[in-house]
């Protein structure tokens, strides 16, 4: 049969359910050694490693998601104009970086009307060969969105709290009759 013995191979970029993320440095029938993103090595028995349900970003393709909020002042343009402009801006930014040629798919669309912002979903799909850039790509999408906001003068909201100060009650209105 063509069934692989492992869901990973040396050099693959993986994420485990225990939160560990890194590159497979060594794997044998007895152990798997992970070079973590922080630089340390983490060793697992093979059964433990497999029990942590590895997500292998190096095989096939993976997607990076970002959610980005824009000010409600942009409401008239949030459905079509802003997603289209942001899509073009991100494409151009990716082309200027080493990521551009590997982009498989980019979706930029209105996601939701939140409490203090109109949120846009950014979905970018890349081949497994870019797996080691998973976190850099996530940050890059946010950076490109901020850059587009600066270029197009779209406000980036921040959470606001409105306080209401009630008038003092008039004497006698809140007195208990007991």
C-alpha positions as CSV (number, residue, x, y, z in Angstrom):
1,X,0.0,0.0,0.0
2,X,1.0,3.6,-0.3
3,X,-0.1,4.5,3.2
4,X,2.5,6.7,4.9
5,X,3.8,5.7,8.3
6,X,3.8,9.2,9.6
7,X,1.6,12.2,8.8
8,X,4.8,14.3,8.7
9,X,8.4,14.2,7.5
10,X,11.6,15.9,8.5
11,X,11.4,19.6,7.7
12,X,7.5,19.9,7.8
13,X,6.0,22.8,9.7
14,X,3.4,21.6,12.2
15,X,1.1,22.8,15.0
16,X,0.1,20.4,17.8
17,X,-2.9,20.4,20.0
18,X,-0.7,21.1,23.1
19,X,0.1,24.5,21.5
20,X,3.6,23.6,20.2
21,X,4.5,24.9,16.8
22,X,7.6,24.3,14.8
23,X,9.6,22.2,12.3
24,X,10.1,18.5,12.5
25,X,13.8,18.1,13.2
26,X,13.8,14.3,13.5
27,X,11.3,11.5,13.5
28,X,11.8,7.8,14.2
29,X,9.5,5.0,15.2
30,X,10.3,5.9,18.9
31,X,10.4,9.7,19.0
32,X,9.7,13.0,17.2
33,X,11.9,16.0,17.8
34,X,10.3,19.4,17.1
35,X,12.4,22.6,16.6
36,X,9.9,25.1,18.1
37,X,9.4,28.6,16.9
38,X,11.1,29.9,20.0
39,X,14.2,28.0,19.2
40,X,14.0,25.2,21.7
41,X,13.7,21.5,20.8
42,X,10.8,19.6,22.2
43,X,10.9,15.8,22.1
44,X,7.8,13.5,22.0
45,X,7.4,9.8,22.0
46,X,5.9,9.0,18.6
47,X,2.7,7.8,20.1
48,X,2.3,11.0,22.1
49,X,3.1,13.1,19.0
50,X,0.5,11.3,17.0
51,X,-2.0,11.7,19.8
52,X,-1.5,15.5,19.7
53,X,-3.2,15.5,16.2
54,X,-0.5,17.4,14.2
55,X,-1.7,19.9,11.7
56,X,0.8,19.8,8.9
57,X,1.0,23.1,7.1
58,X,3.7,21.9,4.7
59,X,1.4,19.4,2.9
60,X,-0.9,20.7,0.2
61,X,-1.9,24.2,1.1
62,X,-2.9,26.3,4.2
63,X,-4.9,29.5,4.7
64,X,-4.2,32.5,6.8
65,X,-7.2,34.5,8.1
66,X,-7.3,38.1,9.4
67,X,-10.2,40.2,10.6
68,X,-9.9,43.9,10.2
69,X,-12.1,46.7,11.6
70,X,-12.9,49.9,9.7
71,X,-14.8,52.9,11.1
72,X,-18.5,53.2,10.7
73,X,-18.0,56.4,8.8
74,X,-17.0,54.2,5.9
75,X,-20.4,52.4,5.9
76,X,-21.6,53.6,2.4
77,X,-18.5,51.9,0.8
78,X,-18.0,48.8,3.0
79,X,-19.8,46.3,0.8
80,X,-18.1,46.7,-2.5
81,X,-15.7,49.6,-2.9
82,X,-13.6,49.0,0.2
83,X,-13.1,45.2,-0.1
84,X,-12.2,45.7,-3.8
85,X,-9.6,48.4,-3.0
86,X,-8.2,46.4,-0.1
87,X,-8.0,43.3,-2.3
88,X,-6.0,45.1,-4.9
89,X,-3.8,46.7,-2.3
90,X,-3.0,43.4,-0.6
91,X,-2.2,41.8,-4.0
92,X,0.2,44.6,-4.8
93,X,1.8,44.3,-1.4
94,X,2.2,40.6,-1.7
95,X,3.8,41.0,-5.1
96,X,6.4,43.3,-3.6
97,X,7.3,40.7,-1.1
98,X,8.5,37.1,-1.6
99,X,5.0,35.9,-1.0
100,X,3.3,37.2,-4.1
101,X,4.2,34.4,-6.6
102,X,2.9,31.7,-4.2
103,X,-0.5,33.2,-3.5
104,X,-3.1,30.7,-4.5
105,X,-6.3,32.6,-3.5
106,X,-7.2,35.9,-1.8
107,X,-10.7,36.7,-0.6
108,X,-11.5,40.1,1.0
109,X,-15.1,40.6,2.0
110,X,-17.3,42.3,4.5
111,X,-17.7,40.1,7.5
112,X,-19.9,41.8,10.1
113,X,-21.1,45.0,11.7
114,X,-19.6,44.8,15.1
115,X,-20.1,47.1,18.2
116,X,-17.5,49.7,17.2
117,X,-16.3,48.7,13.7
118,X,-17.3,47.3,10.3
119,X,-15.2,44.2,10.1
120,X,-13.6,42.8,6.9
121,X,-12.5,39.2,6.5
122,X,-9.2,38.6,4.8
123,X,-8.5,35.0,3.6
124,X,-5.2,34.2,1.9
125,X,-4.3,30.7,0.7
126,X,-0.7,29.6,0.1
127,X,1.1,26.4,-0.8
128,X,2.7,24.3,1.9
129,X,6.1,25.5,0.7
130,X,5.3,28.8,2.5
131,X,4.4,27.0,5.8
132,X,7.4,28.4,7.7
133,X,6.0,31.9,6.9
134,X,2.6,31.1,8.5
135,X,2.9,33.7,11.3
136,X,4.7,36.3,9.1
137,X,1.9,36.1,6.6
138,X,-0.7,36.7,9.2
139,X,1.2,39.8,10.4
140,X,1.7,40.9,6.8
141,X,-2.0,40.8,6.0
142,X,-2.6,43.1,9.1
143,X,0.2,45.4,8.0
144,X,-1.1,45.7,4.4
145,X,-4.6,46.5,5.8
146,X,-3.3,49.3,8.0
147,X,-1.3,50.6,5.1
148,X,-4.4,50.6,2.9
149,X,-6.3,52.5,5.6
150,X,-3.6,55.1,5.6
151,X,-3.5,55.3,1.8
152,X,-7.3,55.6,1.4
153,X,-8.0,57.6,4.6
154,X,-10.2,54.9,6.2
155,X,-10.5,55.3,9.9
156,X,-9.4,52.5,12.2
157,X,-11.8,52.5,15.2
158,X,-11.0,51.9,18.8
159,X,-13.5,50.7,21.4
160,X,-15.4,53.5,22.9
161,X,-17.4,53.7,26.1
162,X,-20.2,56.2,26.5
163,X,-21.1,57.0,30.1
164,X,-24.5,58.4,31.0
165,X,-24.8,60.4,34.2
166,X,-28.3,60.3,35.6
167,X,-29.8,63.3,37.2
168,X,-30.1,63.3,41.0
169,X,-33.5,62.0,42.2
170,X,-35.8,64.7,43.5
171,X,-36.4,64.5,47.2
172,X,-39.2,62.3,48.3
173,X,-39.5,60.3,45.0
174,X,-37.3,57.4,46.2
175,X,-38.3,57.3,49.8
176,X,-39.4,53.9,51.1
177,X,-42.9,53.8,52.8
178,X,-41.8,51.3,55.4
